[in-house]
Amino acid sequence: MKVDLNLLTVFDAVLRTGSVTHAAQLLGLNQSSTSNALQRLRDALGDPLFVRSGNRMIPTPLAAAMAQPIQNALNQVGEALQAARIFDPARSDRTFRIAMNDLGQLRFMPKLMAHARTEAPGITLETVDIDPDLAKQLLADGGIDLVIGPLQDFGAQFHRRRLFSDTLVCVVSAQHPKIRDVLTLEAYLSGVHGAYRPAAASHAFMNRAVEDVFLAHRRERRVAVRLAYTIGLGPIIESSDLIFTLPGGLAARIAKGAQLRVLPTPFSAPKFEISQQWHHRFHRDPGNKWLREAVTNLFLNADPTASN
């Protein structure tokens, strides 16, 4: 049986993401093309391959049996192609996929894109916002090249390079009815809060740090709104009486041109590291190495509150 290799890449992407929509995003295809490719493979094999369970596509027994051999074959093909490829940034048309949230895109992409336009004008940089667990898997599989953000070490077989540190601060409206130049612990504990929780959950440990403060003082945190995006965050705070606890770099950006107060936290706020991580399989890949070195040269020991 002859099967188009492209159909196997679609099969693998659906298997790894559990979603035709996410598979299409990962492969840079539209959903219709991805669905059609999956249907062609279903017709060729006479099996549905994936069935819906809740909001995920789960493999049939045949698909589960095929999964590892197909992944191994695709990995071998990818490794063979990369090994035979000499990366010349000035001539390359390679696409690099970097996992980061919208704050990371705001912080990193202007400088990185400007650097790429000068040094590697033919490449494409693509950002994806995905859950850290999926990012870890896709790094190993080659679906993404790099992860940048405030994430914990992914462990064995992964490399991690610290870029810079940040910490938490509190942000309130300049017209807040109770809070002026100083935020006391009692005002913090008794106030009404807003929470910044990006969809990819990369800031989950920061929110845990805040929850620990309330737990230590046996108080319950009142949260009026939870926001997944940075867009509109400044105006929301400016027009409310809410207290937001945010990364210092984000606070500095949204405070520009807005009527906000950025104040130290009334508790000992933990520092956290912004780092880049990649899988050992691509540690010696010339293109991946070029991308990592560009990120390091541009952002090592950067001030998180500085504008690009």
The 8 nearest C-alpha neighbors of each residue, nearest first, counted from 0:
[[1, 2, 43, 44, 3, 40, 4, 42],
 [2, 0, 3, 43, 4, 40, 44, 6],
 [1, 3, 4, 0, 6, 40, 43, 7],
 [2, 4, 5, 6, 1, 7, 40, 8],
 [3, 5, 7, 6, 2, 8, 73, 9],
 [6, 4, 8, 3, 7, 9, 36, 2],
 [7, 5, 9, 4, 8, 3, 36, 10],
 [6, 8, 10, 4, 9, 5, 11, 69],
 [9, 7, 11, 5, 10, 6, 12, 4],
 [8, 10, 12, 6, 7, 11, 13, 5],
 [11, 9, 7, 13, 8, 12, 14, 6],
 [10, 12, 14, 8, 9, 13, 7, 15],
 [11, 13, 22, 9, 15, 14, 10, 16],
 [14, 12, 22, 17, 16, 10, 18, 15],
 [13, 15, 11, 12, 17, 16, 10, 58],
 [16, 14, 12, 13, 17, 11, 137, 22],
 [15, 17, 13, 18, 14, 12, 22, 21],
 [18, 16, 56, 55, 13, 14, 15, 57],
 [17, 19, 21, 20, 16, 13, 56, 55],
 [18, 20, 22, 21, 13, 23, 34, 33],
 [19, 21, 23, 18, 22, 30, 24, 33],
 [22, 20, 24, 18, 23, 19, 25, 16],
 [21, 23, 12, 19, 25, 13, 24, 20],
 [24, 22, 28, 26, 20, 21, 25, 30],
 [25, 23, 21, 27, 22, 26, 28, 20],
 [24, 26, 22, 23, 27, 21, 142, 12],
 [27, 25, 23, 28, 24, 22, 12, 9],
 [26, 28, 24, 25, 23, 29, 22, 30],
 [29, 27, 23, 26, 24, 30, 32, 33],
 [28, 30, 31, 32, 23, 33, 27, 24],
 [29, 31, 33, 23, 32, 20, 34, 28],
 [30, 32, 34, 33, 29, 35, 28, 36],
 [33, 31, 35, 34, 30, 29, 36, 28],
 [32, 34, 30, 36, 35, 31, 23, 37],
 [35, 33, 37, 31, 36, 32, 30, 38],
 [36, 34, 38, 32, 33, 37, 31, 39],
 [37, 35, 39, 33, 38, 34, 6, 32],
 [36, 38, 34, 40, 35, 39, 33, 41],
 [37, 39, 41, 35, 40, 36, 42, 34],
 [40, 38, 42, 36, 41, 37, 43, 35],
 [39, 41, 43, 37, 38, 42, 44, 6],
 [42, 40, 38, 46, 44, 39, 47, 43],
 [41, 43, 45, 39, 40, 44, 38, 46],
 [44, 42, 40, 41, 45, 39, 2, 46],
 [45, 43, 41, 46, 42, 40, 47, 48],
 [44, 46, 42, 41, 43, 47, 40, 48],
 [45, 47, 41, 48, 44, 42, 61, 59],
 [46, 48, 41, 49, 50, 45, 59, 42],
 [49, 47, 62, 59, 46, 58, 41, 61],
 [50, 48, 58, 57, 47, 59, 56, 51],
 [51, 49, 56, 57, 58, 52, 59, 47],
 [50, 52, 56, 55, 57, 53, 49, 54],
 [51, 53, 55, 54, 56, 50, 57, 49],
 [54, 52, 55, 51, 56, 57, 50, 17],
 [53, 55, 52, 51, 56, 18, 17, 57],
 [56, 54, 17, 52, 53, 51, 18, 57],
 [55, 57, 51, 17, 50, 49, 18, 52],
 [56, 58, 49, 50, 51, 55, 17, 52],
 [59, 57, 49, 62, 48, 63, 50, 60],
 [58, 60, 48, 62, 61, 49, 63, 57],
 [61, 59, 63, 62, 64, 58, 48, 65],
 [62, 60, 64, 59, 63, 65, 48, 46],
 [61, 63, 65, 48, 59, 58, 64, 60],
 [62, 64, 60, 66, 61, 65, 58, 59],
 [65, 63, 61, 62, 66, 60, 67, 68],
 [64, 66, 62, 63, 68, 67, 69, 61],
 [65, 67, 63, 69, 64, 68, 62, 70],
 [66, 68, 70, 69, 65, 71, 64, 63],
 [69, 67, 71, 70, 66, 65, 72, 64],
 [70, 68, 72, 66, 71, 67, 65, 73],
 [69, 71, 67, 73, 72, 68, 74, 66],
 [72, 70, 68, 74, 69, 73, 67, 75],
 [71, 73, 69, 75, 74, 70, 68, 76],
 [74, 72, 76, 70, 75, 71, 77, 69],
 [73, 75, 77, 71, 72, 76, 78, 70],
 [76, 74, 78, 72, 77, 73, 79, 71],
 [75, 77, 73, 79, 74, 78, 80, 72],
 [78, 76, 74, 80, 75, 79, 73, 81],
 [77, 79, 81, 75, 80, 76, 82, 74],
 [80, 78, 76, 82, 77, 81, 75, 83],
 [79, 81, 77, 83, 78, 82, 76, 84],
 [82, 80, 84, 78, 83, 79, 77, 284],
 [83, 81, 79, 84, 80, 78, 284, 85],
 [84, 82, 80, 81, 79, 85, 78, 86],
 [83, 85, 81, 82, 86, 80, 285, 79],
 [86, 84, 87, 83, 285, 82, 81, 286],
 [85, 87, 286, 285, 88, 84, 91, 90],
 [86, 88, 90, 89, 91, 85, 286, 119],
 [89, 87, 119, 91, 90, 86, 118, 122],
 [88, 90, 119, 87, 118, 91, 120, 121],
 [91, 89, 87, 88, 121, 92, 119, 120],
 [90, 92, 88, 93, 87, 121, 122, 89],
 [93, 91, 122, 121, 94, 90, 123, 120],
 [92, 94, 122, 91, 123, 95, 121, 286],
 [93, 95, 123, 122, 124, 96, 92, 125],
 [96, 94, 124, 125, 144, 123, 93, 97],
 [97, 95, 125, 143, 144, 126, 124, 94],
 [96, 98, 126, 145, 146, 144, 143, 125],
 [97, 99, 146, 127, 128, 126, 147, 145],
 [100, 98, 128, 103, 147, 148, 127, 146],
 [99, 101, 128, 103, 102, 104, 199, 197],
 [100, 102, 104, 103, 105, 99, 228, 229],
 [103, 101, 105, 104, 100, 106, 229, 249],
 [104, 102, 106, 100, 101, 105, 99, 107],
 [103, 105, 101, 108, 102, 107, 106, 100],
 [106, 104, 102, 103, 107, 108, 101, 109],
 [105, 107, 103, 104, 102, 108, 307, 109],
 [108, 106, 104, 103, 105, 109, 110, 111],
 [107, 109, 111, 104, 112, 110, 105, 106],
 [110, 108, 112, 111, 107, 113, 307, 105],
 [111, 109, 113, 112, 108, 107, 114, 307],
 [112, 110, 108, 114, 113, 109, 115, 107],
 [111, 113, 115, 109, 114, 110, 108, 116],
 [114, 112, 110, 116, 115, 111, 109, 117],
 [115, 113, 111, 117, 112, 116, 118, 110],
 [114, 116, 119, 112, 118, 117, 113, 120],
 [117, 115, 120, 113, 114, 119, 118, 112],
 [118, 116, 115, 114, 119, 120, 113, 89],
 [117, 119, 115, 116, 89, 114, 120, 88],
 [120, 118, 88, 89, 115, 121, 116, 122],
 [121, 119, 116, 122, 115, 117, 118, 89],
 [122, 120, 92, 119, 91, 90, 123, 89],
 [123, 121, 92, 93, 94, 120, 119, 91],
 [122, 124, 94, 95, 93, 125, 121, 92],
 [125, 123, 95, 94, 96, 122, 126, 97],
 [124, 126, 96, 95, 97, 123, 127, 94],
 [125, 127, 97, 98, 96, 99, 124, 128],
 [128, 126, 98, 129, 99, 97, 125, 96],
 [129, 127, 100, 99, 98, 199, 126, 130],
 [130, 128, 199, 127, 134, 131, 133, 98],
 [129, 131, 199, 133, 132, 134, 200, 128],
 [132, 130, 134, 133, 135, 129, 201, 199],
 [133, 131, 135, 134, 130, 136, 129, 137],
 [132, 134, 136, 130, 135, 131, 137, 129],
 [135, 133, 131, 137, 132, 136, 138, 130],
 [136, 134, 132, 138, 133, 137, 131, 139],
 [135, 137, 133, 139, 134, 138, 140, 132],
 [136, 138, 142, 140, 134, 139, 135, 143],
 [139, 137, 141, 135, 143, 136, 140, 278],
 [138, 140, 136, 137, 278, 141, 135, 280],
 [139, 141, 137, 138, 142, 136, 74, 143],
 [140, 142, 138, 143, 139, 137, 144, 74],
 [141, 143, 137, 140, 138, 144, 25, 96],
 [144, 142, 96, 138, 141, 137, 145, 97],
 [145, 143, 96, 97, 138, 95, 141, 287],
 [144, 146, 97, 277, 276, 143, 98, 147],
 [145, 147, 98, 276, 275, 97, 99, 277],
 [148, 146, 275, 99, 274, 98, 145, 276],
 [147, 149, 273, 150, 274, 99, 275, 103],
 [150, 148, 273, 272, 274, 201, 271, 202],
 [151, 149, 148, 201, 152, 273, 274, 131],
 [150, 152, 153, 149, 272, 154, 274, 148],
 [151, 153, 154, 150, 159, 276, 157, 158],
 [154, 152, 157, 151, 135, 155, 276, 158],
 [153, 155, 152, 157, 156, 158, 151, 159],
 [154, 156, 157, 153, 158, 279, 152, 278],
 [157, 155, 279, 278, 154, 158, 280, 153],
 [158, 156, 278, 279, 155, 277, 154, 153],
 [157, 159, 277, 276, 278, 279, 156, 160],
 [158, 160, 276, 275, 161, 274, 157, 277],
 [161, 159, 275, 274, 162, 276, 158, 295],
 [160, 162, 274, 163, 273, 272, 159, 275],
 [161, 163, 299, 274, 273, 300, 298, 160],
 [164, 162, 300, 273, 301, 272, 299, 161],
 [163, 165, 272, 271, 273, 270, 166, 162],
 [166, 164, 271, 270, 247, 303, 272, 246],
 [167, 165, 270, 246, 247, 271, 269, 268],
 [166, 168, 246, 245, 247, 268, 244, 169],
 [169, 167, 263, 264, 245, 247, 244, 262],
 [168, 170, 244, 262, 243, 264, 261, 263],
 [169, 171, 261, 243, 260, 242, 262, 244],
 [172, 170, 242, 260, 259, 236, 173, 241],
 [171, 173, 237, 259, 175, 174, 236, 260],
 [172, 174, 259, 258, 260, 175, 171, 237],
 [175, 173, 172, 176, 237, 258, 259, 240],
 [174, 176, 172, 240, 178, 173, 177, 171],
 [175, 177, 174, 178, 240, 179, 172, 173],
 [178, 176, 175, 179, 186, 240, 174, 182],
 [179, 177, 175, 182, 176, 181, 180, 171],
 [178, 180, 181, 177, 175, 182, 173, 260],
 [181, 179, 178, 182, 262, 260, 261, 173],
 [182, 180, 179, 183, 178, 262, 263, 265],
 [181, 183, 178, 265, 186, 184, 187, 180],
 [184, 182, 186, 185, 265, 187, 181, 264],
 [183, 185, 187, 265, 186, 188, 182, 266],
 [184, 186, 188, 187, 183, 189, 190, 182],
 [187, 185, 183, 189, 184, 188, 190, 182],
 [188, 186, 184, 190, 185, 189, 183, 182],
 [187, 189, 185, 186, 190, 184, 213, 218],
 [190, 188, 186, 187, 185, 191, 220, 221],
 [191, 189, 187, 186, 188, 192, 242, 241],
 [190, 192, 221, 241, 222, 242, 223, 189],
 [193, 191, 242, 222, 241, 243, 221, 223],
 [192, 194, 224, 243, 222, 241, 223, 242],
 [193, 195, 225, 243, 196, 226, 224, 192],
 [196, 194, 226, 225, 227, 197, 193, 245],
 [195, 197, 227, 226, 194, 198, 202, 200],
 [198, 196, 227, 199, 200, 228, 195, 202],
 [197, 199, 200, 227, 196, 130, 129, 128],
 [198, 200, 130, 129, 201, 197, 128, 131],
 [201, 199, 203, 202, 198, 197, 130, 196],
 [200, 202, 199, 203, 150, 149, 131, 197],
 [203, 201, 205, 200, 204, 196, 206, 197],
 [202, 204, 200, 206, 205, 201, 207, 196],
 [203, 205, 207, 206, 202, 208, 201, 200],
 [206, 204, 208, 207, 202, 203, 209, 167],
 [205, 207, 209, 203, 208, 204, 210, 202],
 [206, 208, 204, 210, 205, 209, 211, 203],
 [209, 207, 205, 211, 206, 210, 204, 212],
 [210, 208, 206, 212, 211, 207, 205, 213],
 [209, 211, 207, 213, 212, 208, 214, 206],
 [210, 212, 214, 208, 209, 213, 215, 207],
 [213, 211, 215, 209, 210, 214, 216, 208],
 [214, 212, 218, 216, 210, 211, 215, 217],
 [213, 215, 211, 217, 216, 212, 218, 210],
 [214, 216, 212, 213, 217, 211, 218, 210],
 [217, 215, 213, 214, 218, 212, 188, 211],
 [218, 216, 214, 215, 213, 219, 212, 211],
 [217, 219, 213, 216, 214, 220, 188, 215],
 [218, 220, 213, 221, 217, 214, 188, 210],
 [219, 221, 222, 213, 218, 188, 192, 210],
 [220, 222, 191, 192, 219, 223, 190, 189],
 [223, 221, 192, 193, 224, 191, 220, 194],
 [222, 224, 193, 192, 221, 191, 225, 241],
 [225, 223, 193, 222, 194, 226, 192, 195],
 [226, 224, 194, 195, 193, 196, 227, 223],
 [225, 227, 195, 196, 228, 194, 224, 197],
 [226, 228, 197, 196, 198, 195, 225, 229],
 [229, 227, 230, 226, 197, 101, 232, 195],
 [228, 230, 232, 231, 102, 101, 227, 226],
 [231, 229, 228, 232, 233, 101, 253, 227],
 [230, 232, 233, 234, 229, 235, 228, 253],
 [231, 233, 235, 229, 230, 234, 236, 253],
 [232, 234, 253, 236, 235, 231, 237, 257],
 [235, 233, 237, 236, 231, 232, 238, 257],
 [236, 234, 232, 233, 238, 237, 231, 239],
 [237, 235, 239, 233, 234, 238, 172, 171],
 [236, 238, 172, 234, 235, 239, 258, 259],
 [237, 239, 235, 236, 234, 172, 240, 174],
 [240, 238, 236, 241, 237, 235, 172, 175],
 [239, 241, 175, 172, 242, 176, 171, 238],
 [242, 240, 192, 191, 239, 193, 171, 243],
 [241, 243, 192, 171, 193, 170, 191, 244],
 [244, 242, 193, 170, 169, 192, 245, 194],
 [243, 245, 169, 168, 170, 167, 242, 194],
 [244, 246, 167, 168, 243, 250, 247, 169],
 [247, 245, 167, 249, 248, 166, 168, 250],
 [246, 248, 250, 249, 167, 168, 166, 251],
 [249, 247, 304, 303, 251, 250, 246, 252],
 [248, 250, 252, 246, 251, 247, 253, 245],
 [251, 249, 247, 253, 252, 248, 254, 245],
 [252, 250, 254, 248, 304, 249, 253, 247],
 [253, 251, 249, 250, 254, 255, 248, 304],
 [252, 254, 233, 250, 255, 251, 249, 257],
 [255, 253, 257, 251, 252, 259, 250, 256],
 [256, 254, 257, 253, 252, 251, 258, 259],
 [255, 257, 254, 258, 253, 259, 252, 233],
 [258, 256, 254, 255, 259, 233, 237, 253],
 [257, 259, 173, 237, 172, 256, 254, 260],
 [260, 258, 172, 173, 257, 254, 171, 237],
 [259, 261, 173, 171, 170, 172, 262, 258],
 [260, 262, 170, 169, 259, 168, 171, 250],
 [263, 261, 169, 168, 260, 170, 264, 182],
 [264, 262, 168, 169, 265, 261, 182, 167],
 [263, 265, 168, 266, 169, 262, 268, 167],
 [266, 264, 184, 183, 263, 182, 267, 187],
 [267, 265, 264, 268, 184, 212, 263, 183],
 [266, 268, 269, 265, 264, 212, 167, 263],
 [269, 267, 266, 167, 270, 264, 166, 208],
 [270, 268, 166, 271, 267, 167, 208, 205],
 [269, 271, 166, 165, 164, 268, 272, 167],
 [272, 270, 165, 164, 166, 269, 149, 273],
 [271, 273, 164, 149, 163, 274, 165, 161],
 [272, 274, 149, 148, 163, 162, 164, 161],
 [275, 273, 161, 162, 160, 148, 147, 272],
 [274, 276, 147, 160, 146, 159, 161, 148],
 [277, 275, 159, 146, 158, 145, 160, 147],
 [276, 278, 145, 158, 157, 138, 146, 144],
 [279, 277, 157, 280, 139, 138, 281, 156],
 [278, 280, 282, 156, 281, 157, 158, 277],
 [281, 279, 278, 282, 139, 283, 156, 284],
 [282, 280, 284, 279, 283, 278, 287, 277],
 [281, 283, 279, 284, 280, 278, 288, 287],
 [284, 282, 281, 285, 288, 280, 287, 279],
 [283, 285, 281, 287, 286, 282, 288, 81],
 [286, 284, 288, 287, 86, 283, 289, 85],
 [287, 285, 289, 288, 86, 284, 290, 88],
 [286, 288, 290, 284, 289, 285, 291, 281],
 [287, 289, 285, 291, 286, 290, 284, 292],
 [290, 288, 286, 292, 287, 291, 285, 293],
 [289, 291, 293, 287, 288, 292, 286, 294],
 [292, 290, 288, 294, 293, 289, 295, 287],
 [291, 293, 295, 289, 294, 290, 296, 288],
 [292, 294, 290, 296, 291, 295, 297, 289],
 [295, 293, 291, 297, 292, 296, 298, 290],
 [294, 296, 292, 299, 298, 293, 297, 291],
 [297, 295, 293, 294, 298, 292, 299, 291],
 [296, 298, 294, 295, 293, 299, 110, 111],
 [297, 299, 301, 295, 296, 294, 162, 300],
 [298, 300, 162, 295, 301, 163, 296, 297],
 [301, 299, 163, 162, 298, 302, 164, 161],
 [302, 300, 298, 299, 163, 303, 162, 305],
 [301, 303, 305, 304, 300, 163, 248, 164],
 [304, 302, 248, 305, 301, 165, 247, 164],
 [305, 303, 248, 251, 302, 247, 306, 252],
 [306, 304, 302, 303, 307, 248, 251, 301],
 [307, 305, 304, 252, 106, 303, 251, 302],
 [306, 305, 110, 109, 106, 107, 105, 108]]
